[in-house]
Amino acid sequence: MKELLETLAQALVDKPEDVEVSQIEGERSMILQLKVAPEDVGKVIGKEGRIAKALRTIIKASATKEGKKAMVEILD
C-alpha cells in the first residue's frame, strides 16, 4: 500500500522526488503519512479535498482487500 500511495502522489505533483510515504503499522490497522513539497500540498489535497478523499478511498479499499484498516495523513 505504501508503494501504491507513493505512485499515485508522484503522478499528481510537480516534484515527484520530494514525495515521501511512511507507514506506521498496528495489528489490524496502519497509518500512511504522505509528505510532499510545500508547493505541492494543494495539488494533493485538491479543491474542497476531493483528491485527498479519492486517495483515502483507494487506500482504504486496498487495505480492506488485505483484511486491514488504513488511514492516510497528509503532512506539510
Phi, psi and omega in degrees: 000326178301315180294322179298312180296319179297316179296315180297316181294320180297329179288339184269332191262166176277332181242078182297337180289343180269000181283126177230135176235124175245149186237127175248117188249136174248194180296306183239010181216165177211153176241126176253123180255121182256124179238128179231172177298147183306324181283350180260356183301318179297325180291326181282328180279315178080173178296126179055024177076018184294318181291318178300319179295320178295317177299316180297321180296316180297314181294320179298318179294320179295320179292320180299323179298329178268002179079025180234173173246143182224147175233145177245126175248134177256116183261148177249000000 
